[in-house]
């Protein structure tokens, strides 16, 4: 599978797009059109610009167009190569980590109610691959199966119809989405996971909600495992194993990731000093903050601020010619360059 070349002006920085919308519970909220909740984006990321682990109410498909990556999901790390597809449901903490100089993802987000609300007793069956995701679920569909390239073509078709402002466009988008979902239903037909796994994970996350609510309100205040366990009404030992099972991380690792990646946003978007940011994020001193930051991000806070701002200037120059209208965007999508073996007739032509 060869690299799919996405025009730079169509790509958005994954960290800047996703991270600001993740709360203390690790839930990412996407700004869908409430009347028709589906979206397609092209995202790029480099080393050190990884979004922290999060989950979301919507379902997600991510196709790796270029680069190397891994899907970090709960406590697993699954390699992604060019042309592979990742399938992610709504209850598992995850992120895509860049394993090369740069990665580019084509990402499809959609709310399951878009399918559930369509009527018919069998419609929920379209969603079964997203509801069977237990600890052994094979989230990555490899390019050699041929399924990812078929799904990527359909994702491009969905994007060419977006925003779906007419009944014809909405019908087309739903049809393409159902074609994607039936490919996944067939792919995972032999997998023996159960919907009970999905429901059990939902209940576990609900038990942790009081703690997440506390963190949201008292983000910069010190909190130890003992206090976190008390908030959840558990013994310390039970809380530690329960939290790791539900999120894929220890409580302190989760808290440090959460604080450091909020600090990343402050470093780039504000003029606050490193000392002020470390205190605001609840670290006992600036030296410890710097140690944790470098361990997770790979560079010092000051170096991260400098490099991110320089990268931002470069991206701004690259994006200066972004098409202004949906019709123009669709035309560019029709011209995606690829050596993936798709014939010219199979590539999307721009709509008139």
Residue pairs with C-beta under 8 A, 6 or more apart in sequence:
1 81
1 82
1 83
1 143
1 149
1 340
1 341
2 82
2 83
2 338
2 339
2 340
2 341
3 65
3 66
3 82
3 338
3 339
4 65
4 66
4 82
4 104
4 106
4 152
4 336
4 337
4 338
4 340
5 65
5 66
5 336
5 337
5 338
6 42
6 65
6 66
6 104
6 106
6 336
7 332
7 335
7 336
8 318
8 319
9 318
9 319
9 321
9 322
9 323
9 332
10 42
10 322
10 329
10 332
10 333
11 42
11 43
11 44
11 104
12 41
12 42
12 43
12 44
13 43
13 44
13 45
13 49
13 315
14 43
14 44
14 45
14 49
14 50
14 51
14 96
14 105
15 45
15 49
15 50
15 51
15 264
16 268
17 41
17 43
18 28
18 43
18 51
18 54
19 51
19 52
19 261
19 264
19 265
20 265
21 28
21 29
21 30
21 31
22 28
22 51
22 52
22 54
22 261
23 29
23 212
23 216
24 212
24 215
24 216
24 219
24 258
25 208
25 209
25 212
25 213
25 215
25 216
26 52
26 53
26 54
26 55
26 93
26 212
26 247
26 254
26 258
27 54
27 55
27 56
27 57
28 54
28 55
28 56
29 56
29 57
30 39
30 56
30 58
30 109
32 38
32 39
32 58
32 109
32 111
33 163
36 114
36 163
36 164
36 170
36 173
37 58
37 110
37 111
37 113
37 114
38 108
38 109
38 110
38 111
38 114
38 158
38 162
38 164
38 173
38 177
39 108
39 109
39 110
39 162
40 106
40 107
40 108
40 109
40 155
40 158
40 159
40 162
41 106
41 107
41 109
42 65
42 104
42 105
42 106
42 107
43 104
43 105
43 107
44 102
44 103
44 104
44 105
45 51
45 96
45 98
45 102
45 103
45 105
46 98
46 101
46 102
46 103
46 311
47 98
47 101
47 298
48 297
48 298
48 299
48 304
48 307
49 98
49 308
50 95
50 96
50 97
50 98
51 95
51 96
51 261
52 95
52 257
52 258
52 260
52 261
53 72
53 93
53 94
53 95
53 247
53 248
53 249
53 254
53 257
54 93
54 94
54 95
55 90
55 91
55 92
55 93
55 94
55 205
56 90
56 109
57 90
57 111
58 90
58 109
58 110
58 111
58 112
59 88
59 89
59 90
59 109
59 110
59 111
59 112
59 127
59 130
60 86
60 87
60 88
60 107
60 108
60 109
61 85
61 86
61 87
61 88
61 107
61 108
61 151
61 155
61 180
62 71
62 85
62 86
62 88
62 96
62 105
62 106
62 107
62 108
63 83
63 84
63 85
63 86
63 105
63 106
63 107
63 148
63 151
63 152
63 155
64 80
64 81
64 82
64 83
64 84
64 85
64 86
64 103
64 104
64 105
65 82
65 104
65 105
65 106
66 82
66 102
66 103
66 104
67 82
67 98
67 99
67 100
67 101
67 102
67 103
67 104
68 79
68 80
68 81
68 82
68 98
68 99
68 100
68 103
69 79
69 80
69 96
69 97
69 98
69 99
69 100
69 103
69 105
70 77
70 78
70 79
70 80
70 96
70 97
70 99
71 77
71 78
71 80
71 86
71 88
71 94
71 95
71 96
71 97
71 139
71 140
72 94
72 95
72 96
72 97
73 88
73 92
73 93
73 94
73 139
73 248
74 92
74 93
74 94
74 135
74 247
74 248
75 244
75 248
75 249
76 135
76 248
77 97
78 86
78 139
78 140
79 99
79 140
80 86
80 96
80 140
81 142
81 143
82 143
83 143
83 148
83 149
83 340
84 140
84 141
84 142
84 143
84 148
85 140
85 141
85 143
85 147
85 148
85 151
85 152
86 96
86 139
86 140
86 141
87 129
87 130
87 133
87 139
87 140
87 141
87 184
88 94
88 130
88 133
88 139
89 130
89 131
89 133
89 198
90 112
90 130
91 133
91 198
91 201
91 202
91 205
92 133
92 201
92 248
93 247
93 248
93 249
96 103
96 105
106 152
106 155
106 156
108 155
108 158
108 180
110 177
112 127
112 130
114 174
114 177
115 123
115 124
115 126
115 127
115 174
115 177
115 178
115 181
116 123
116 124
116 127
118 174
125 185
126 178
126 181
126 182
126 185
127 181
128 185
128 188
128 195
129 181
129 184
129 185
129 187
129 188
129 191
131 195
131 198
132 188
132 191
132 193
132 194
132 195
132 197
132 198
133 139
133 193
133 197
133 198
134 193
134 194
134 197
136 193
137 191
137 193
138 188
138 191
141 147
141 148
141 184
141 187
142 148
143 149
145 187
147 183
147 184
147 187
149 340
149 341
149 342
150 183
151 180
151 183
151 184
153 342
153 346
153 348
154 176
154 177
154 179
154 180
155 176
155 180
156 333
156 336
156 348
157 172
157 176
157 348
158 173
158 176
158 177
159 329
159 330
159 333
160 330
160 333
160 334
160 348
160 350
160 351
161 169
161 172
161 173
161 176
161 330
162 169
162 173
162 326
162 329
162 330
163 169
163 326
164 170
164 172
164 173
201 246
204 242
204 245
204 246
205 246
207 232
207 242
207 246
208 232
208 242
208 243
208 246
208 247
210 231
210 232
211 228
211 231
211 232
214 223
214 231
215 223
215 255
215 258
219 259
219 262
219 281
219 282
220 279
220 280
220 281
220 282
221 282
222 282
222 284
223 255
223 282
225 236
225 239
225 240
225 251
225 252
226 236
228 239
228 243
228 251
229 235
229 236
229 238
229 239
229 240
232 239
232 242
234 242
239 251
240 250
240 251
243 249
243 250
243 251
243 254
244 250
244 251
247 254
249 257
256 292
256 296
257 296
259 281
259 282
259 283
260 281
260 292
260 293
260 296
260 297
262 281
263 277
263 278
263 281
263 289
263 293
263 301
264 297
264 304
264 308
266 272
266 277
266 280
267 274
267 277
267 301
267 304
267 305
267 308
268 305
268 308
268 309
268 312
272 280
274 286
274 289
274 290
274 301
274 302
274 305
275 286
277 289
277 301
278 285
278 286
278 288
278 289
278 290
278 301
281 289
283 289
283 292
289 301
290 300
290 301
293 300
293 301
293 304
294 300
297 304
299 307
323 329
323 331
323 332
327 351
330 350
330 351
331 350
331 351
332 350
333 348
333 350
334 347
334 348
334 349
334 350
334 351
335 350
336 347
336 348
338 347
